[in-house]
Amino acid sequence: MNAEQVLSAIIDVLWGPPLLIGLLGTGLFFSLKTGFWQIRRLPYAFRHCFFPEKYGAVIDRQGGVLTPYHAASIAIAGAIGTGNIGGVASAISLGGPGAIFWMWVTALLGMITKMVEISLAVYYRDRKKDGSTWGGPTFYIEKGLGKKFKHWRVLAVIFGFGIFIQWVLSPETFTVAEAINEATGWNTTALSVVYCILVWVVVFGGLKNVAKFAAFMMPLMSISYIACGLVILALGANKLPSTFALIFEHAFKPAAAVGGFAGATFMLAARTGISRSLFSNEAGWGLSPMASATARTAHPIEQGLWGILEVFVDTILVCTTTALVIINTGEWSSGAAGATLTMRSFRAGLGSFGYYFVPAILFLFSWTTSTGWSTYFVTLIEHAFKNKPEKSAFWVKILWYLYPIPGLLLAIFIFRINLKLDFAWLFVDISTSLPTYVNLFALVCLSGTFMKLLKDYEGPRKLWGKENFLEADLDEVDNAAPGK
């Protein structure tokens, strides 16, 4: 048994039925409890997030560090990255067109999952002496589960370890270098070094600098990418019916080998679609809450609304653009994988411009993702040393200085041994599973708290504008009738 087979066997266990059912089941659980709130109230979420002043969504005096938009920009920019280009292509090359159906299902259910985790992160967040706030899964594990589960620290450590693995196994550096090398032939090591320097320039400015960068780049790169994809789909509009037919046909039916495509079972299509969806939109993974907890918001649910939009933009818009272009152009069966497959698909639709456009936009996607992830590692460090501010400051400073180095070393290692990128992505699948198990468990255990928050938001709003949400007694809203 070779190394790839060993990793695949590990992933078969970690990404077996328990986690797949857990991801979809958690989303379905909250969808049923809320009456599919994320779908029926989607227009409401859009209005509130994009026109906050009109609806009174932001109260400047309400603690926090960032505006709701800046906090969400970090989360969206952190999500939109290699997963949307290399990850989606990898899902199709491994699982076939049917993998995209499972990406959509995971995203639709993941919208409510992300709303829940963000709302809980804001509700259970901590406030520093200077008024700034910080929080995330480790905080609601401590404050929420800690009252009922004496071994909460074990869960927090497993979650933090799973996230920190991403510091070492981050796919952004090697994916960017691979894409640009494919287009230009430039040296991958030199490209990796330049990329890491640019990442360091942004993150060394701290949280607010990362937020400003994400707020500027996120709409620019997303709209540009979707627009180019729509042009390709418009040019190949006659093939769209067969494109969707392939997706739905192979969502439940094994895909036979064709061209360079080796074929895929139903389980492989489902697993790759769900895992790549998780890596892309991060719903249930527990990352976005760490950025969202810093927001100045009047109510936990107000920031939770951004979770719905984050998943919608990331997967329903950006990932779908990649998937439809790859399948519509026929490149999905070529045998290529990762960013190379996406590049060749855009070239098939837009010629040489499309071929060079993908590595350029992938660079922007990955740049914002890498910088956004730095805030998650800082949050975990600060929570680990919350009672020792001197140590916290020391390790945060170390992180700022060394942040891009592990990604650079990984990229050099991958290129020097000529490691297949599909094989490299197997490491990513392992690292995403550990914290997800923990986070999903915490979300389900704290479902009662979320439902009280939602009921308060739609009814009496006893928490609205509170300086400290935890000071309010949520039990008081149990008998209150919804008012909206």
C-alpha positions as CSV (number, residue, x, y, z in Angstrom):
1,M,0.0,0.0,0.0
2,N,1.6,3.3,-1.1
3,A,1.3,6.7,0.7
4,E,-1.6,7.9,-1.4
5,Q,-3.6,4.7,-0.6
6,V,-2.8,5.1,3.1
7,L,-4.0,8.7,3.1
8,S,-7.1,7.7,1.1
9,A,-7.9,5.0,3.7
10,I,-7.6,7.6,6.5
11,I,-9.9,10.0,4.7
12,D,-12.4,7.2,4.1
13,V,-12.7,6.9,7.9
14,L,-12.6,10.6,8.7
15,W,-14.8,11.6,5.8
16,G,-17.0,8.5,6.1
17,P,-20.7,8.4,6.8
18,P,-20.5,9.8,10.3
19,L,-19.1,13.2,9.2
20,L,-21.1,13.4,5.9
21,I,-24.3,12.7,7.8
22,G,-23.1,15.1,10.6
23,L,-22.6,18.0,8.2
24,L,-25.8,17.5,6.2
25,G,-27.7,16.4,9.3
26,T,-26.7,19.4,11.3
27,G,-27.8,21.7,8.5
28,L,-31.0,19.8,8.1
29,F,-31.6,19.8,11.8
30,F,-31.4,23.6,12.1
31,S,-33.3,24.0,8.8
32,L,-36.2,22.0,10.2
33,K,-36.1,23.8,13.6
34,T,-36.2,27.2,11.9
35,G,-38.6,26.4,9.1
36,F,-35.7,26.7,6.5
37,W,-35.1,30.2,7.7
38,Q,-32.0,30.6,5.5
39,I,-34.1,30.1,2.3
40,R,-37.4,31.8,3.1
41,R,-35.6,34.8,4.7
42,L,-32.8,35.1,2.1
43,P,-34.1,38.4,0.7
44,Y,-34.3,39.7,4.2
45,A,-30.7,38.8,4.9
46,F,-29.5,40.5,1.8
47,R,-31.4,43.7,2.6
48,H,-30.1,43.8,6.2
49,C,-26.5,43.1,5.3
50,F,-26.1,45.4,2.3
51,F,-28.3,48.3,3.6
52,P,-27.5,48.2,7.4
53,E,-28.1,51.8,8.1
54,K,-31.6,51.8,6.6
55,Y,-32.5,48.9,8.9
56,G,-30.6,50.1,12.0
57,A,-28.4,47.0,12.0
58,V,-25.2,48.7,13.3
59,I,-24.8,50.5,16.6
60,D,-21.4,52.0,16.8
61,R,-21.3,52.0,20.6
62,Q,-21.8,48.3,20.6
63,G,-18.2,47.1,21.3
64,G,-16.4,45.2,18.7
65,V,-13.4,46.2,16.6
66,L,-14.7,46.0,13.0
67,T,-17.9,47.0,11.2
68,P,-20.1,44.0,10.4
69,Y,-19.1,44.4,6.7
70,H,-15.4,44.4,7.4
71,A,-15.7,41.3,9.7
72,A,-17.8,39.5,7.0
73,S,-15.3,40.6,4.4
74,I,-12.5,38.8,6.2
75,A,-14.7,35.7,6.5
76,I,-15.8,35.8,2.8
77,A,-12.3,36.6,1.5
78,G,-10.9,33.9,3.8
79,A,-13.4,31.4,2.2
80,I,-13.1,32.5,-1.4
81,G,-9.7,31.1,-2.4
82,T,-8.1,27.9,-3.8
83,G,-11.2,25.9,-2.8
84,N,-13.3,27.8,-5.4
85,I,-10.8,27.2,-8.3
86,G,-8.5,24.3,-7.4
87,G,-10.8,22.7,-4.9
88,V,-13.9,22.6,-7.2
89,A,-11.8,21.3,-10.1
90,S,-10.3,18.7,-7.9
91,A,-13.8,17.6,-6.8
92,I,-14.9,17.2,-10.4
93,S,-11.7,15.4,-11.5
94,L,-12.1,12.9,-8.6
95,G,-15.8,12.6,-8.2
96,G,-17.2,13.6,-11.6
97,P,-19.9,16.1,-12.4
98,G,-22.2,14.6,-9.7
99,A,-19.9,16.1,-7.0
100,I,-21.3,19.5,-7.8
101,F,-24.8,18.5,-6.8
102,W,-23.5,17.6,-3.3
103,M,-21.7,20.9,-3.1
104,W,-25.0,22.7,-3.7
105,V,-26.8,20.6,-1.1
106,T,-24.1,21.2,1.5
107,A,-24.2,24.9,0.8
108,L,-28.0,25.3,1.0
109,L,-27.9,23.5,4.4
110,G,-24.6,25.1,5.4
111,M,-26.1,28.6,5.2
112,I,-28.1,28.0,8.3
113,T,-25.2,26.2,10.0
114,K,-23.0,29.2,9.5
115,M,-25.7,31.5,10.7
116,V,-25.9,29.5,13.9
117,E,-22.1,29.4,14.6
118,I,-21.7,33.1,13.9
119,S,-24.6,34.0,16.2
120,L,-23.3,31.8,19.0
121,A,-19.8,33.3,18.6
122,V,-21.1,36.8,19.0
123,Y,-23.3,35.9,21.9
124,Y,-20.5,34.1,23.8
125,R,-17.6,36.4,22.9
126,D,-15.2,38.0,25.4
127,R,-14.6,41.7,25.8
128,K,-11.1,43.1,26.4
129,K,-10.4,46.1,28.7
130,D,-10.1,48.4,25.6
131,G,-13.7,47.4,24.5
132,S,-12.6,45.2,21.7
133,T,-14.2,41.8,21.3
134,W,-13.0,38.4,20.3
135,G,-14.6,34.9,20.1
136,G,-15.2,31.8,18.2
137,P,-15.9,28.0,18.7
138,T,-13.4,27.7,21.5
139,F,-15.3,30.4,23.4
140,Y,-18.8,28.9,23.0
141,I,-17.3,25.5,23.8
142,E,-16.0,26.9,27.0
143,K,-18.9,29.2,28.0
144,G,-21.7,27.1,26.5
145,L,-20.7,23.5,26.8
146,G,-18.5,24.2,29.9
147,K,-21.5,24.3,32.2
148,K,-22.7,20.9,31.1
149,F,-19.5,19.1,29.9
150,K,-16.5,19.0,32.2
151,H,-14.2,17.8,29.5
152,W,-14.8,20.9,27.3
153,R,-11.1,21.6,27.2
154,V,-10.4,18.4,25.3
155,L,-12.8,19.5,22.6
156,A,-11.3,23.0,22.5
157,V,-7.8,21.5,22.1
158,I,-8.9,19.2,19.3
159,F,-10.6,22.0,17.5
160,G,-7.6,24.3,17.8
161,F,-5.1,21.6,16.7
162,G,-7.2,20.9,13.7
163,I,-7.2,24.6,12.7
164,F,-3.5,25.0,13.3
165,I,-2.7,22.1,11.0
166,Q,-3.8,24.5,8.3
167,W,-0.9,26.8,9.1
168,V,1.4,23.9,8.0
169,L,-0.8,22.4,5.3
170,S,-2.2,25.5,3.7
171,P,-2.8,24.8,0.0
172,E,-2.8,28.5,-1.1
173,T,1.0,28.9,-1.8
174,F,1.5,25.7,-3.9
175,T,-1.8,26.2,-5.8
176,V,-0.9,29.8,-6.8
177,A,2.6,28.8,-7.8
178,E,1.3,25.8,-9.8
179,A,-1.2,27.9,-11.7
180,I,1.2,30.7,-12.6
181,N,3.9,28.2,-13.5
182,E,1.4,26.4,-15.8
183,A,0.7,29.7,-17.6
184,T,4.1,31.2,-17.7
185,G,6.7,28.6,-17.0
186,W,8.2,30.7,-14.2
187,N,10.1,29.0,-11.4
188,T,7.7,27.6,-8.7
189,T,10.1,28.3,-5.8
190,A,10.5,31.9,-6.8
191,L,6.8,32.3,-7.2
192,S,6.2,30.8,-3.8
193,V,8.7,33.2,-2.2
194,V,7.1,36.3,-3.8
195,Y,3.6,35.1,-2.8
196,C,4.7,34.6,0.9
197,I,6.3,38.1,1.0
198,L,3.1,39.7,-0.2
199,V,1.1,37.8,2.4
200,W,3.4,39.0,5.1
201,V,3.2,42.6,4.0
202,V,-0.6,42.5,4.6
203,V,-0.8,40.5,7.8
204,F,2.0,42.4,9.6
205,G,-0.3,45.4,9.8
206,G,-2.7,43.5,12.1
207,L,-6.4,42.8,12.2
208,K,-7.6,46.2,10.9
209,N,-5.2,46.2,8.0
210,V,-6.3,42.6,7.0
211,A,-10.0,43.8,7.2
212,K,-9.4,46.8,5.0
213,F,-7.6,44.7,2.5
214,A,-10.3,42.1,2.4
215,A,-13.1,44.7,2.2
216,F,-11.5,46.2,-0.9
217,M,-10.5,42.9,-2.6
218,M,-13.5,40.7,-1.9
219,P,-16.1,42.4,-4.2
220,L,-13.5,43.3,-6.9
221,M,-12.2,39.8,-7.4
222,S,-15.6,38.0,-7.0
223,I,-17.5,40.1,-9.5
224,S,-14.6,39.9,-12.0
225,Y,-14.5,36.1,-11.8
226,I,-18.2,35.6,-12.0
227,A,-18.5,38.0,-15.0
228,C,-15.9,36.1,-17.0
229,G,-17.6,32.8,-16.2
230,L,-20.9,34.1,-17.3
231,V,-19.4,35.2,-20.6
232,I,-18.2,31.6,-21.2
233,L,-21.5,30.1,-20.3
234,A,-23.3,32.6,-22.5
235,L,-21.1,31.6,-25.4
236,G,-21.8,27.9,-24.8
237,A,-25.5,28.4,-23.8
238,N,-26.6,25.6,-26.1
239,K,-24.6,23.1,-24.0
240,L,-26.1,24.2,-20.6
241,P,-29.0,21.7,-20.6
242,S,-26.5,18.8,-21.0
243,T,-24.2,20.4,-18.4
244,F,-26.9,20.3,-15.8
245,A,-28.0,16.9,-16.9
246,L,-24.6,15.5,-16.2
247,I,-24.6,17.0,-12.7
248,F,-27.9,15.6,-11.7
249,E,-27.5,12.3,-13.5
250,H,-24.2,11.5,-11.7
251,A,-25.3,12.9,-8.3
252,F,-26.7,9.4,-7.5
253,K,-25.3,7.3,-10.4
254,P,-21.7,6.2,-10.8
255,A,-19.8,8.1,-13.5
256,A,-18.1,5.8,-16.0
257,A,-14.5,6.4,-17.2
258,V,-14.3,8.7,-20.2
259,G,-11.2,10.4,-21.7
260,G,-8.7,11.1,-19.0
261,F,-11.4,10.8,-16.3
262,A,-11.0,7.5,-14.3
263,G,-14.6,7.2,-13.3
264,A,-16.2,7.7,-9.9
265,T,-18.6,5.9,-7.5
266,F,-21.6,7.5,-5.9
267,M,-19.8,7.6,-2.6
268,L,-16.7,9.3,-4.1
269,A,-18.9,11.9,-5.8
270,A,-20.7,12.7,-2.5
271,R,-17.6,12.7,-0.4
272,T,-15.6,15.0,-2.6
273,G,-18.5,17.3,-3.2
274,I,-19.3,17.7,0.5
275,S,-15.6,18.0,1.6
276,R,-14.7,20.6,-1.0
277,S,-17.9,22.5,-0.2
278,L,-16.8,22.6,3.4
279,F,-13.3,23.7,2.6
280,S,-14.7,26.4,0.3
281,N,-17.5,27.9,2.3
282,E,-16.3,26.7,5.8
283,A,-19.9,26.2,7.0
284,G,-19.6,24.0,10.1
285,W,-15.8,24.2,10.2
286,G,-15.8,27.0,12.7
287,L,-13.6,29.6,11.0
288,S,-15.9,32.5,10.1
289,P,-17.1,32.9,13.7
290,M,-13.6,34.0,14.8
291,A,-13.7,37.0,12.5
292,S,-17.4,37.7,13.0
293,A,-17.0,37.9,16.8
294,T,-15.0,41.1,16.4
295,A,-17.9,42.9,14.7
296,R,-19.8,45.9,16.1
297,T,-23.3,44.6,16.0
298,A,-26.6,45.3,17.8
299,H,-27.7,41.6,18.1
300,P,-26.0,38.2,17.6
301,I,-28.5,37.3,14.9
302,E,-27.6,40.5,13.0
303,Q,-24.1,39.2,12.4
304,G,-25.4,35.7,11.9
305,L,-27.2,37.0,8.8
306,W,-23.8,37.5,7.2
307,G,-23.2,33.8,7.5
308,I,-26.0,33.1,5.0
309,L,-24.6,35.5,2.5
310,E,-21.0,34.2,3.0
311,V,-22.0,30.7,1.9
312,F,-24.3,31.9,-0.9
313,V,-21.6,34.1,-2.4
314,D,-18.8,31.5,-2.0
315,T,-20.5,28.3,-3.2
316,I,-23.7,29.1,-5.0
317,L,-22.1,31.9,-7.0
318,V,-18.3,31.5,-7.2
319,C,-17.9,27.7,-6.9
320,T,-20.9,27.2,-9.3
321,T,-19.2,29.5,-11.8
322,T,-16.1,27.3,-11.8
323,A,-18.0,24.0,-12.0
324,L,-20.3,25.0,-14.9
325,V,-17.4,26.3,-16.9
326,I,-15.4,23.1,-16.4
327,I,-18.3,20.9,-17.3
328,N,-19.7,23.1,-20.1
329,T,-16.4,23.3,-22.0
330,G,-16.0,19.5,-21.8
331,E,-12.6,19.8,-20.1
332,W,-13.8,17.9,-17.0
333,S,-13.0,14.6,-18.7
334,S,-9.5,15.6,-19.9
335,G,-7.6,14.1,-17.0
336,A,-6.3,17.5,-15.7
337,A,-6.9,18.5,-12.1
338,G,-6.7,21.4,-9.7
339,A,-6.1,24.9,-11.0
340,T,-4.7,23.5,-14.2
341,L,-8.1,22.1,-15.1
342,T,-9.8,25.4,-14.4
343,M,-7.3,27.3,-16.5
344,R,-7.7,25.0,-19.4
345,S,-11.5,25.3,-19.1
346,F,-11.4,29.1,-19.2
347,R,-9.0,28.9,-22.2
348,A,-11.5,26.7,-24.0
349,G,-14.1,29.4,-23.4
350,L,-12.1,32.7,-23.7
351,G,-8.9,31.7,-25.5
352,S,-5.5,32.8,-24.2
353,F,-7.1,35.6,-22.1
354,G,-9.1,33.0,-20.0
355,Y,-5.9,30.9,-19.6
356,Y,-4.0,33.8,-18.0
357,F,-7.0,35.3,-16.2
358,V,-7.4,32.3,-13.9
359,P,-3.9,32.3,-12.3
360,A,-4.3,36.1,-11.9
361,I,-7.6,35.9,-10.1
362,L,-6.5,32.8,-8.2
363,F,-3.6,34.8,-6.9
364,L,-6.0,37.5,-5.6
365,F,-8.3,34.8,-4.1
366,S,-5.5,33.1,-2.4
367,W,-3.8,36.3,-1.2
368,T,-7.0,37.4,0.6
369,T,-7.6,33.9,2.0
370,S,-4.1,33.6,3.4
371,T,-4.2,37.0,5.0
372,G,-7.7,36.4,6.4
373,W,-6.7,33.1,8.0
374,S,-4.1,34.9,10.1
375,T,-6.9,36.3,12.2
376,Y,-8.1,32.8,13.1
377,F,-4.8,31.7,14.4
378,V,-4.5,34.9,16.4
379,T,-7.9,34.2,18.0
380,L,-6.9,30.7,19.0
381,I,-3.6,32.0,20.5
382,E,-5.4,34.7,22.5
383,H,-8.0,32.3,23.8
384,A,-5.3,29.8,24.9
385,F,-3.5,32.6,26.8
386,K,-6.5,34.7,27.8
387,N,-5.3,34.9,31.4
388,K,-1.7,35.6,30.4
389,P,-1.7,38.7,28.1
390,E,2.1,39.0,28.0
391,K,2.4,35.4,26.6
392,S,-0.4,36.0,24.3
393,A,1.2,39.2,22.9
394,F,4.5,37.3,22.5
395,W,3.1,34.4,20.5
396,V,0.9,36.7,18.4
397,K,4.0,38.6,17.4
398,I,5.8,35.4,16.6
399,L,2.9,34.4,14.4
400,W,3.0,37.7,12.5
401,Y,6.7,37.3,11.8
402,L,6.6,33.6,10.8
403,Y,3.2,33.4,9.3
404,P,3.9,32.6,5.6
405,I,6.9,30.3,6.2
406,P,5.1,26.9,6.7
407,G,3.2,27.5,3.4
408,L,6.4,28.3,1.6
409,L,8.2,25.2,2.9
410,L,5.2,23.0,2.0
411,A,5.1,24.4,-1.5
412,I,8.8,23.8,-2.1
413,F,8.5,20.3,-0.8
414,I,5.6,19.5,-3.1
415,F,7.3,20.8,-6.2
416,R,10.7,19.3,-5.4
417,I,9.3,15.8,-5.1
418,N,6.8,16.4,-7.9
419,L,3.8,15.5,-5.7
420,K,0.5,15.2,-7.5
421,L,-1.8,18.0,-6.5
422,D,-4.7,15.6,-6.0
423,F,-2.5,13.8,-3.5
424,A,-1.7,17.1,-1.8
425,W,-5.4,17.9,-1.4
426,L,-5.8,14.7,0.5
427,F,-3.9,16.4,3.4
428,V,-6.4,19.2,3.3
429,D,-9.3,16.8,3.7
430,I,-7.7,15.3,6.8
431,S,-7.1,18.7,8.4
432,T,-10.7,20.0,7.8
433,S,-12.4,16.9,9.4
434,L,-11.0,17.2,13.0
435,P,-12.3,20.6,14.0
436,T,-15.6,20.0,12.1
437,Y,-16.5,17.0,14.2
438,V,-16.0,19.1,17.4
439,N,-17.8,22.2,16.1
440,L,-20.9,20.3,14.8
441,F,-21.1,18.6,18.2
442,A,-21.0,22.0,20.0
443,L,-23.6,23.5,17.6
444,V,-26.1,20.8,18.2
445,C,-25.6,20.9,22.0
446,L,-26.2,24.7,21.9
447,S,-29.1,24.6,19.6
448,G,-31.5,25.7,22.4
449,T,-29.5,28.9,22.9
450,F,-29.5,29.7,19.2
451,M,-33.3,29.2,19.0
452,K,-33.7,31.6,22.0
453,L,-31.5,34.1,20.2
454,L,-33.6,33.8,17.0
455,K,-36.8,34.1,18.9
456,D,-35.6,37.2,20.7
457,Y,-34.5,38.7,17.4
458,E,-37.9,38.1,15.8
459,G,-39.8,39.1,19.0
460,P,-39.0,41.2,22.0
461,R,-35.4,41.9,21.2
462,K,-34.3,42.1,24.8
463,L,-30.7,41.7,23.6
464,W,-30.8,44.5,21.1
465,G,-28.0,47.0,21.6
466,K,-26.8,45.5,24.9
467,E,-23.3,46.2,25.8
468,N,-22.9,42.6,26.9
469,F,-25.3,40.1,25.4
470,L,-24.6,37.5,28.1
471,E,-26.0,39.9,30.8
472,A,-29.5,39.5,29.3
473,D,-31.6,36.6,30.5
474,L,-32.6,34.6,27.4
475,D,-35.1,32.6,29.4
476,E,-37.3,35.6,29.5
477,V,-38.0,35.3,25.8
478,D,-39.3,31.7,26.0
479,N,-42.9,32.8,26.3
480,A,-42.7,35.8,24.0
481,A,-44.5,35.7,20.7
482,P,-42.6,36.5,17.6
483,G,-43.1,40.0,16.5
484,K,-41.7,40.0,13.0
